[in-house]
Amino acid sequence: MDKFILTKEDTVLMIIDIQERLSAAMEYGENVIDNTDILITISKDLGIPILTTEQYPKGLGDTVEKLNSNLDKDSVYEKIVFSGYIEQIVSDLERLERKKVVIVGMEAHVCVFQTVRDLLADGYQVFVVADAICSRTKQNYKIALDLMDAMGAVITSTETVCFDLLKEAGTPLFKKISKLIK
């Protein structure tokens, strides 16, 4: 059952390529941004590290401003490959010694999928937040979720992640996050 349980001591939030130009092309981009913002809030309040990738920011822009303003710039990494499991992320994860990675981002069937695959191959437990990832088409999104599920990732939701992490956090934080989740 440990595979399905998140604790603040074991968890890292990883944000994959939620960038200005990319999000503009996503039908559900605003939902992904809103749900990611909730997960950033809870992660910061609980002391959960946040790692972020940006796919070729010269072409796709920076992380969207709503999220970017809440991120530690030292943990935002540029990449030119699809997988977010790049050298800097590998190094940070090794240093943090946490084996559970909560994944949000764009596009589900390319960068998110390849990152999840690489994390799983390296022994991490991966939680894919279904309502905080998207692709340009519903078909690509569905294919990505099916593949990641078949590979062994836990497919979850923003609300499930929040309440799992909050079970040990106490009433004030629980009330704060409950107001954010609609």
SULUR-V324129 format. One record per residue. N is the residue number from 1. RES is the residue in three letters. OMEGA is omega in whole degrees, 0 to 359 (999 if undefined). Layout:
# SULUR-V324129
n->N res->RES omega->OMEGA
n->N res->RES omega->OMEGA
This chain:
# SULUR-V324129
n->1 res->MET omega->181
n->2 res->ASP omega->180
n->3 res->LYS omega->185
n->4 res->PHE omega->184
n->5 res->ILE omega->176
n->6 res->LEU omega->171
n->7 res->THR omega->183
n->8 res->LYS omega->181
n->9 res->GLU omega->185
n->10 res->ASP omega->195
n->11 res->THR omega->171
n->12 res->VAL omega->172
n->13 res->LEU omega->178
n->14 res->MET omega->181
n->15 res->ILE omega->185
n->16 res->ILE omega->164
n->17 res->ASP omega->174
n->18 res->ILE omega->190
n->19 res->GLN omega->186
n->20 res->GLU omega->186
n->21 res->ARG omega->179
n->22 res->LEU omega->182
n->23 res->SER omega->179
n->24 res->ALA omega->181
n->25 res->ALA omega->185
n->26 res->MET omega->178
n->27 res->GLU omega->182
n->28 res->TYR omega->182
n->29 res->GLY omega->181
n->30 res->GLU omega->177
n->31 res->ASN omega->179
n->32 res->VAL omega->179
n->33 res->ILE omega->181
n->34 res->ASP omega->181
n->35 res->ASN omega->176
n->36 res->THR omega->178
n->37 res->ASP omega->176
n->38 res->ILE omega->181
n->39 res->LEU omega->174
n->40 res->ILE omega->181
n->41 res->THR omega->181
n->42 res->ILE omega->179
n->43 res->SER omega->179
n->44 res->LYS omega->181
n->45 res->ASP omega->182
n->46 res->LEU omega->181
n->47 res->GLY omega->178
n->48 res->ILE omega->180
n->49 res->PRO omega->179
n->50 res->ILE omega->176
n->51 res->LEU omega->185
n->52 res->THR omega->173
n->53 res->THR omega->174
n->54 res->GLU omega->178
n->55 res->GLN omega->176
n->56 res->TYR omega->185
n->57 res->PRO omega->177
n->58 res->LYS omega->180
n->59 res->GLY omega->186
n->60 res->LEU omega->180
n->61 res->GLY omega->179
n->62 res->ASP omega->171
n->63 res->THR omega->183
n->64 res->VAL omega->187
n->65 res->GLU omega->181
n->66 res->LYS omega->180
n->67 res->LEU omega->186
n->68 res->ASN omega->182
n->69 res->SER omega->180
n->70 res->ASN omega->185
n->71 res->LEU omega->174
n->72 res->ASP omega->184
n->73 res->LYS omega->179
n->74 res->ASP omega->180
n->75 res->SER omega->175
n->76 res->VAL omega->187
n->77 res->TYR omega->175
n->78 res->GLU omega->176
n->79 res->LYS omega->177
n->80 res->ILE omega->173
n->81 res->VAL omega->183
n->82 res->PHE omega->181
n->83 res->SER omega->175
n->84 res->GLY omega->180
n->85 res->TYR omega->183
n->86 res->ILE omega->186
n->87 res->GLU omega->182
n->88 res->GLN omega->179
n->89 res->ILE omega->177
n->90 res->VAL omega->181
n->91 res->SER omega->179
n->92 res->ASP omega->180
n->93 res->LEU omega->177
n->94 res->GLU omega->180
n->95 res->ARG omega->182
n->96 res->LEU omega->179
n->97 res->GLU omega->176
n->98 res->ARG omega->187
n->99 res->LYS omega->179
n->100 res->LYS omega->184
n->101 res->VAL omega->176
n->102 res->VAL omega->187
n->103 res->ILE omega->170
n->104 res->VAL omega->175
n->105 res->GLY omega->185
n->106 res->MET omega->333
n->107 res->GLU omega->188
n->108 res->ALA omega->187
n->109 res->HIS omega->180
n->110 res->VAL omega->187
n->111 res->CYS omega->179
n->112 res->VAL omega->180
n->113 res->PHE omega->183
n->114 res->GLN omega->177
n->115 res->THR omega->179
n->116 res->VAL omega->180
n->117 res->ARG omega->182
n->118 res->ASP omega->177
n->119 res->LEU omega->178
n->120 res->LEU omega->181
n->121 res->ALA omega->181
n->122 res->ASP omega->172
n->123 res->GLY omega->178
n->124 res->TYR omega->170
n->125 res->GLN omega->188
n->126 res->VAL omega->178
n->127 res->PHE omega->180
n->128 res->VAL omega->183
n->129 res->VAL omega->189
n->130 res->ALA omega->180
n->131 res->ASP omega->175
n->132 res->ALA omega->170
n->133 res->ILE omega->177
n->134 res->CYS omega->172
n->135 res->SER omega->179
n->136 res->ARG omega->179
n->137 res->THR omega->178
n->138 res->LYS omega->180
n->139 res->GLN omega->179
n->140 res->ASN omega->177
n->141 res->TYR omega->181
n->142 res->LYS omega->178
n->143 res->ILE omega->181
n->144 res->ALA omega->180
n->145 res->LEU omega->180
n->146 res->ASP omega->180
n->147 res->LEU omega->182
n->148 res->MET omega->175
n->149 res->ASP omega->180
n->150 res->ALA omega->179
n->151 res->MET omega->179
n->152 res->GLY omega->176
n->153 res->ALA omega->174
n->154 res->VAL omega->178
n->155 res->ILE omega->188
n->156 res->THR omega->180
n->157 res->SER omega->177
n->158 res->THR omega->182
n->159 res->GLU omega->180
n->160 res->THR omega->178
n->161 res->VAL omega->181
n->162 res->CYS omega->184
n->163 res->PHE omega->176
n->164 res->ASP omega->180
n->165 res->LEU omega->183
n->166 res->LEU omega->184
n->167 res->LYS omega->180
n->168 res->GLU omega->188
n->169 res->ALA omega->180
n->170 res->GLY omega->189
n->171 res->THR omega->184
n->172 res->PRO omega->180
n->173 res->LEU omega->178
n->174 res->PHE omega->180
n->175 res->LYS omega->180
n->176 res->LYS omega->183
n->177 res->ILE omega->179
n->178 res->SER omega->178
n->179 res->LYS omega->180
n->180 res->LEU omega->184
n->181 res->ILE omega->182
n->182 res->LYS omega->999
